[in-house]
Amino acid sequence: MVEYDKVMPEYGFAGHKGYGSKEHIEAIKKYGPTPIHRKTFIKKFI
């Protein structure tokens, strides 16, 4: 997740290691999902 954070820092991957923190969910809503987001996870938020 640290490597993904370097490429997509707006999602804060390094800080939450891929778990759905409030900040991460807000980033998904603001910036949209990335190819690494699980569709079963993000369908709850978008």
mmCIF file of the N, C-alpha and C atoms, coordinates in Angstrom:
data_MODEL
# 
_entry.id   MODEL 
# 
loop_
_atom_site.group_PDB 
_atom_site.id 
_atom_site.type_symbol 
_atom_site.label_atom_id 
_atom_site.label_alt_id 
_atom_site.label_comp_id 
_atom_site.label_asym_id 
_atom_site.label_entity_id 
_atom_site.label_seq_id 
_atom_site.pdbx_PDB_ins_code 
_atom_site.Cartn_x 
_atom_site.Cartn_y 
_atom_site.Cartn_z 
_atom_site.occupancy 
_atom_site.B_iso_or_equiv 
_atom_site.pdbx_formal_charge 
_atom_site.auth_seq_id 
_atom_site.auth_comp_id 
_atom_site.auth_asym_id 
_atom_site.auth_atom_id 
_atom_site.pdbx_PDB_model_num 
ATOM 1   N N  . MET A 1 1  ? 0.822   -1.188 0.000   1.00 0.00 ? 1  MET A N  1 
ATOM 2   C CA . MET A 1 1  ? 0.000   0.000  0.000   1.00 0.00 ? 1  MET A CA 1 
ATOM 3   C C  . MET A 1 1  ? 0.870   1.258  0.000   1.00 0.00 ? 1  MET A C  1 
ATOM 4   N N  . VAL A 1 2  ? 2.071   1.141  0.556   1.00 0.00 ? 2  VAL A N  1 
ATOM 5   C CA . VAL A 1 2  ? 2.976   2.285  0.565   1.00 0.00 ? 2  VAL A CA 1 
ATOM 6   C C  . VAL A 1 2  ? 3.345   2.676  -0.868  1.00 0.00 ? 2  VAL A C  1 
ATOM 7   N N  . GLU A 1 3  ? 3.554   1.690  -1.719  1.00 0.00 ? 3  GLU A N  1 
ATOM 8   C CA . GLU A 1 3  ? 3.880   1.991  -3.118  1.00 0.00 ? 3  GLU A CA 1 
ATOM 9   C C  . GLU A 1 3  ? 2.704   2.639  -3.835  1.00 0.00 ? 3  GLU A C  1 
ATOM 10  N N  . TYR A 1 4  ? 1.488   2.162  -3.591  1.00 0.00 ? 4  TYR A N  1 
ATOM 11  C CA . TYR A 1 4  ? 0.309   2.786  -4.197  1.00 0.00 ? 4  TYR A CA 1 
ATOM 12  C C  . TYR A 1 4  ? 0.144   4.217  -3.698  1.00 0.00 ? 4  TYR A C  1 
ATOM 13  N N  . ASP A 1 5  ? 0.498   4.459  -2.456  1.00 0.00 ? 5  ASP A N  1 
ATOM 14  C CA . ASP A 1 5  ? 0.392   5.801  -1.887  1.00 0.00 ? 5  ASP A CA 1 
ATOM 15  C C  . ASP A 1 5  ? 1.294   6.784  -2.620  1.00 0.00 ? 5  ASP A C  1 
ATOM 16  N N  . LYS A 1 6  ? 2.426   6.311  -3.104  1.00 0.00 ? 6  LYS A N  1 
ATOM 17  C CA . LYS A 1 6  ? 3.336   7.181  -3.861  1.00 0.00 ? 6  LYS A CA 1 
ATOM 18  C C  . LYS A 1 6  ? 2.725   7.604  -5.184  1.00 0.00 ? 6  LYS A C  1 
ATOM 19  N N  . VAL A 1 7  ? 1.934   6.716  -5.779  1.00 0.00 ? 7  VAL A N  1 
ATOM 20  C CA . VAL A 1 7  ? 1.327   6.982  -7.086  1.00 0.00 ? 7  VAL A CA 1 
ATOM 21  C C  . VAL A 1 7  ? 0.003   7.734  -6.943  1.00 0.00 ? 7  VAL A C  1 
ATOM 22  N N  . MET A 1 8  ? -0.742  7.404  -5.894  1.00 0.00 ? 8  MET A N  1 
ATOM 23  C CA . MET A 1 8  ? -2.072  7.997  -5.673  1.00 0.00 ? 8  MET A CA 1 
ATOM 24  C C  . MET A 1 8  ? -2.183  8.517  -4.229  1.00 0.00 ? 8  MET A C  1 
ATOM 25  N N  . PRO A 1 9  ? -1.443  9.568  -3.898  1.00 0.00 ? 9  PRO A N  1 
ATOM 26  C CA . PRO A 1 9  ? -1.390  10.031 -2.510  1.00 0.00 ? 9  PRO A CA 1 
ATOM 27  C C  . PRO A 1 9  ? -2.710  10.566 -1.965  1.00 0.00 ? 9  PRO A C  1 
ATOM 28  N N  . GLU A 1 10 ? -3.603  10.975 -2.838  1.00 0.00 ? 10 GLU A N  1 
ATOM 29  C CA . GLU A 1 10 ? -4.874  11.546 -2.373  1.00 0.00 ? 10 GLU A CA 1 
ATOM 30  C C  . GLU A 1 10 ? -5.744  10.541 -1.618  1.00 0.00 ? 10 GLU A C  1 
ATOM 31  N N  . TYR A 1 11 ? -5.465  9.249  -1.777  1.00 0.00 ? 11 TYR A N  1 
ATOM 32  C CA . TYR A 1 11 ? -6.268  8.224  -1.106  1.00 0.00 ? 11 TYR A CA 1 
ATOM 33  C C  . TYR A 1 11 ? -5.713  7.818  0.253   1.00 0.00 ? 11 TYR A C  1 
ATOM 34  N N  . GLY A 1 12 ? -4.498  8.196  0.558   1.00 0.00 ? 12 GLY A N  1 
ATOM 35  C CA . GLY A 1 12 ? -3.911  7.898  1.860   1.00 0.00 ? 12 GLY A CA 1 
ATOM 36  C C  . GLY A 1 12 ? -3.668  6.427  2.122   1.00 0.00 ? 12 GLY A C  1 
ATOM 37  N N  . PHE A 1 13 ? -3.340  5.666  1.088   1.00 0.00 ? 13 PHE A N  1 
ATOM 38  C CA . PHE A 1 13 ? -3.157  4.222  1.241   1.00 0.00 ? 13 PHE A CA 1 
ATOM 39  C C  . PHE A 1 13 ? -2.123  3.858  2.308   1.00 0.00 ? 13 PHE A C  1 
ATOM 40  N N  . ALA A 1 14 ? -1.048  4.612  2.415   1.00 0.00 ? 14 ALA A N  1 
ATOM 41  C CA . ALA A 1 14 ? 0.008   4.277  3.375   1.00 0.00 ? 14 ALA A CA 1 
ATOM 42  C C  . ALA A 1 14 ? -0.473  4.396  4.814   1.00 0.00 ? 14 ALA A C  1 
ATOM 43  N N  . GLY A 1 15 ? -1.425  5.271  5.046   1.00 0.00 ? 15 GLY A N  1 
ATOM 44  C CA . GLY A 1 15 ? -1.900  5.505  6.402   1.00 0.00 ? 15 GLY A CA 1 
ATOM 45  C C  . GLY A 1 15 ? -2.906  4.495  6.910   1.00 0.00 ? 15 GLY A C  1 
ATOM 46  N N  . HIS A 1 16 ? -3.667  3.888  6.010   1.00 0.00 ? 16 HIS A N  1 
ATOM 47  C CA . HIS A 1 16 ? -4.713  2.970  6.477   1.00 0.00 ? 16 HIS A CA 1 
ATOM 48  C C  . HIS A 1 16 ? -4.580  1.575  5.897   1.00 0.00 ? 16 HIS A C  1 
ATOM 49  N N  . LYS A 1 17 ? -3.580  1.363  5.065   1.00 0.00 ? 17 LYS A N  1 
ATOM 50  C CA . LYS A 1 17 ? -3.256  0.039  4.517   1.00 0.00 ? 17 LYS A CA 1 
ATOM 51  C C  . LYS A 1 17 ? -4.408  -0.620 3.762   1.00 0.00 ? 17 LYS A C  1 
ATOM 52  N N  . GLY A 1 18 ? -5.279  0.192  3.186   1.00 0.00 ? 18 GLY A N  1 
ATOM 53  C CA . GLY A 1 18 ? -6.346  -0.368 2.367   1.00 0.00 ? 18 GLY A CA 1 
ATOM 54  C C  . GLY A 1 18 ? -7.675  -0.558 3.071   1.00 0.00 ? 18 GLY A C  1 
ATOM 55  N N  . TYR A 1 19 ? -7.701  -0.297 4.369   1.00 0.00 ? 19 TYR A N  1 
ATOM 56  C CA . TYR A 1 19 ? -8.971  -0.423 5.078   1.00 0.00 ? 19 TYR A CA 1 
ATOM 57  C C  . TYR A 1 19 ? -9.785  0.853  4.910   1.00 0.00 ? 19 TYR A C  1 
ATOM 58  N N  . GLY A 1 20 ? -11.076 0.733  5.030   1.00 0.00 ? 20 GLY A N  1 
ATOM 59  C CA . GLY A 1 20 ? -11.984 1.844  4.738   1.00 0.00 ? 20 GLY A CA 1 
ATOM 60  C C  . GLY A 1 20 ? -12.094 2.877  5.828   1.00 0.00 ? 20 GLY A C  1 
ATOM 61  N N  . SER A 1 21 ? -11.079 3.707  6.001   1.00 0.00 ? 21 SER A N  1 
ATOM 62  C CA . SER A 1 21 ? -11.162 4.791  6.972   1.00 0.00 ? 21 SER A CA 1 
ATOM 63  C C  . SER A 1 21 ? -12.105 5.870  6.436   1.00 0.00 ? 21 SER A C  1 
ATOM 64  N N  . LYS A 1 22 ? -12.557 6.713  7.312   1.00 0.00 ? 22 LYS A N  1 
ATOM 65  C CA . LYS A 1 22 ? -13.454 7.798  6.901   1.00 0.00 ? 22 LYS A CA 1 
ATOM 66  C C  . LYS A 1 22 ? -12.795 8.666  5.828   1.00 0.00 ? 22 LYS A C  1 
ATOM 67  N N  . GLU A 1 23 ? -11.524 8.982  6.018   1.00 0.00 ? 23 GLU A N  1 
ATOM 68  C CA . GLU A 1 23 ? -10.804 9.819  5.058   1.00 0.00 ? 23 GLU A CA 1 
ATOM 69  C C  . GLU A 1 23 ? -10.680 9.131  3.699   1.00 0.00 ? 23 GLU A C  1 
ATOM 70  N N  . HIS A 1 24 ? -10.459 7.829  3.733   1.00 0.00 ? 24 HIS A N  1 
ATOM 71  C CA . HIS A 1 24 ? -10.331 7.080  2.485   1.00 0.00 ? 24 HIS A CA 1 
ATOM 72  C C  . HIS A 1 24 ? -11.663 7.054  1.728   1.00 0.00 ? 24 HIS A C  1 
ATOM 73  N N  . ILE A 1 25 ? -12.736 6.837  2.433   1.00 0.00 ? 25 ILE A N  1 
ATOM 74  C CA . ILE A 1 25 ? -14.061 6.816  1.801   1.00 0.00 ? 25 ILE A CA 1 
ATOM 75  C C  . ILE A 1 25 ? -14.390 8.181  1.206   1.00 0.00 ? 25 ILE A C  1 
ATOM 76  N N  . GLU A 1 26 ? -14.039 9.249  1.911   1.00 0.00 ? 26 GLU A N  1 
ATOM 77  C CA . GLU A 1 26 ? -14.257 10.593 1.376   1.00 0.00 ? 26 GLU A CA 1 
ATOM 78  C C  . GLU A 1 26 ? -13.426 10.813 0.105   1.00 0.00 ? 26 GLU A C  1 
ATOM 79  N N  . ALA A 1 27 ? -12.213 10.278 0.069   1.00 0.00 ? 27 ALA A N  1 
ATOM 80  C CA . ALA A 1 27 ? -11.373 10.402 -1.132  1.00 0.00 ? 27 ALA A CA 1 
ATOM 81  C C  . ALA A 1 27 ? -11.992 9.652  -2.307  1.00 0.00 ? 27 ALA A C  1 
ATOM 82  N N  . ILE A 1 28 ? -12.557 8.486  -2.042  1.00 0.00 ? 28 ILE A N  1 
ATOM 83  C CA . ILE A 1 28 ? -13.229 7.740  -3.114  1.00 0.00 ? 28 ILE A CA 1 
ATOM 84  C C  . ILE A 1 28 ? -14.389 8.552  -3.661  1.00 0.00 ? 28 ILE A C  1 
ATOM 85  N N  . LYS A 1 29 ? -15.149 9.162  -2.786  1.00 0.00 ? 29 LYS A N  1 
ATOM 86  C CA . LYS A 1 29 ? -16.282 9.983  -3.229  1.00 0.00 ? 29 LYS A CA 1 
ATOM 87  C C  . LYS A 1 29 ? -15.809 11.191 -4.028  1.00 0.00 ? 29 LYS A C  1 
ATOM 88  N N  . LYS A 1 30 ? -14.709 11.794 -3.608  1.00 0.00 ? 30 LYS A N  1 
ATOM 89  C CA . LYS A 1 30 ? -14.206 13.003 -4.268  1.00 0.00 ? 30 LYS A CA 1 
ATOM 90  C C  . LYS A 1 30 ? -13.487 12.700 -5.582  1.00 0.00 ? 30 LYS A C  1 
ATOM 91  N N  . TYR A 1 31 ? -12.595 11.691 -5.567  1.00 0.00 ? 31 TYR A N  1 
ATOM 92  C CA . TYR A 1 31 ? -11.748 11.406 -6.726  1.00 0.00 ? 31 TYR A CA 1 
ATOM 93  C C  . TYR A 1 31 ? -12.194 10.217 -7.559  1.00 0.00 ? 31 TYR A C  1 
ATOM 94  N N  . GLY A 1 32 ? -13.134 9.444  -7.021  1.00 0.00 ? 32 GLY A N  1 
ATOM 95  C CA . GLY A 1 32 ? -13.583 8.253  -7.729  1.00 0.00 ? 32 GLY A CA 1 
ATOM 96  C C  . GLY A 1 32 ? -12.709 7.061  -7.387  1.00 0.00 ? 32 GLY A C  1 
ATOM 97  N N  . PRO A 1 33 ? -13.170 5.876  -7.762  1.00 0.00 ? 33 PRO A N  1 
ATOM 98  C CA . PRO A 1 33 ? -12.404 4.665  -7.473  1.00 0.00 ? 33 PRO A CA 1 
ATOM 99  C C  . PRO A 1 33 ? -11.184 4.530  -8.387  1.00 0.00 ? 33 PRO A C  1 
ATOM 100 N N  . THR A 1 34 ? -10.224 3.773  -7.915  1.00 0.00 ? 34 THR A N  1 
ATOM 101 C CA . THR A 1 34 ? -9.041  3.474  -8.721  1.00 0.00 ? 34 THR A CA 1 
ATOM 102 C C  . THR A 1 34 ? -9.152  2.019  -9.201  1.00 0.00 ? 34 THR A C  1 
ATOM 103 N N  . PRO A 1 35 ? -8.297  1.606  -10.110 1.00 0.00 ? 35 PRO A N  1 
ATOM 104 C CA . PRO A 1 35 ? -8.333  0.210  -10.560 1.00 0.00 ? 35 PRO A CA 1 
ATOM 105 C C  . PRO A 1 35 ? -8.057  -0.805 -9.442  1.00 0.00 ? 35 PRO A C  1 
ATOM 106 N N  . ILE A 1 36 ? -7.422  -0.380 -8.360  1.00 0.00 ? 36 ILE A N  1 
ATOM 107 C CA . ILE A 1 36 ? -7.121  -1.332 -7.291  1.00 0.00 ? 36 ILE A CA 1 
ATOM 108 C C  . ILE A 1 36 ? -8.242  -1.440 -6.262  1.00 0.00 ? 36 ILE A C  1 
ATOM 109 N N  . HIS A 1 37 ? -9.243  -0.577 -6.336  1.00 0.00 ? 37 HIS A N  1 
ATOM 110 C CA . HIS A 1 37 ? -10.362 -0.677 -5.399  1.00 0.00 ? 37 HIS A CA 1 
ATOM 111 C C  . HIS A 1 37 ? -11.244 -1.871 -5.755  1.00 0.00 ? 37 HIS A C  1 
ATOM 112 N N  . ARG A 1 38 ? -11.614 -2.626 -4.742  1.00 0.00 ? 38 ARG A N  1 
ATOM 113 C CA . ARG A 1 38 ? -12.525 -3.757 -4.948  1.00 0.00 ? 38 ARG A CA 1 
ATOM 114 C C  . ARG A 1 38 ? -13.932 -3.224 -5.200  1.00 0.00 ? 38 ARG A C  1 
ATOM 115 N N  . LYS A 1 39 ? -14.524 -3.653 -6.269  1.00 0.00 ? 39 LYS A N  1 
ATOM 116 C CA . LYS A 1 39 ? -15.871 -3.183 -6.618  1.00 0.00 ? 39 LYS A CA 1 
ATOM 117 C C  . LYS A 1 39 ? -16.887 -3.552 -5.542  1.00 0.00 ? 39 LYS A C  1 
ATOM 118 N N  . THR A 1 40 ? -16.690 -4.674 -4.872  1.00 0.00 ? 40 THR A N  1 
ATOM 119 C CA . THR A 1 40 ? -17.626 -5.063 -3.811  1.00 0.00 ? 40 THR A CA 1 
ATOM 120 C C  . THR A 1 40 ? -17.516 -4.125 -2.615  1.00 0.00 ? 40 THR A C  1 
ATOM 121 N N  . PHE A 1 41 ? -16.358 -3.526 -2.427  1.00 0.00 ? 41 PHE A N  1 
ATOM 122 C CA . PHE A 1 41 ? -16.172 -2.567 -1.328  1.00 0.00 ? 41 PHE A CA 1 
ATOM 123 C C  . PHE A 1 41 ? -16.754 -1.211 -1.686  1.00 0.00 ? 41 PHE A C  1 
ATOM 124 N N  . ILE A 1 42 ? -16.394 -0.695 -2.850  1.00 0.00 ? 42 ILE A N  1 
ATOM 125 C CA . ILE A 1 42 ? -16.774 0.679  -3.188  1.00 0.00 ? 42 ILE A CA 1 
ATOM 126 C C  . ILE A 1 42 ? -18.231 0.851  -3.558  1.00 0.00 ? 42 ILE A C  1 
ATOM 127 N N  . LYS A 1 43 ? -18.913 -0.231 -3.904  1.00 0.00 ? 43 LYS A N  1 
ATOM 128 C CA . LYS A 1 43 ? -20.317 -0.073 -4.303  1.00 0.00 ? 43 LYS A CA 1 
ATOM 129 C C  . LYS A 1 43 ? -21.166 0.451  -3.144  1.00 0.00 ? 43 LYS A C  1 
ATOM 130 N N  . LYS A 1 44 ? -20.683 0.326  -1.923  1.00 0.00 ? 44 LYS A N  1 
ATOM 131 C CA . LYS A 1 44 ? -21.404 0.847  -0.768  1.00 0.00 ? 44 LYS A CA 1 
ATOM 132 C C  . LYS A 1 44 ? -21.319 2.361  -0.663  1.00 0.00 ? 44 LYS A C  1 
ATOM 133 N N  . PHE A 1 45 ? -20.325 2.967  -1.348  1.00 0.00 ? 45 PHE A N  1 
ATOM 134 C CA . PHE A 1 45 ? -20.051 4.385  -1.166  1.00 0.00 ? 45 PHE A CA 1 
ATOM 135 C C  . PHE A 1 45 ? -20.270 5.245  -2.389  1.00 0.00 ? 45 PHE A C  1 
ATOM 136 N N  . ILE A 1 46 ? -20.303 4.610  -3.571  1.00 0.00 ? 46 ILE A N  1 
ATOM 137 C CA . ILE A 1 46 ? -20.480 5.425  -4.778  1.00 0.00 ? 46 ILE A CA 1 
ATOM 138 C C  . ILE A 1 46 ? -21.780 5.071  -5.474  1.00 0.00 ? 46 ILE A C  1 
# 
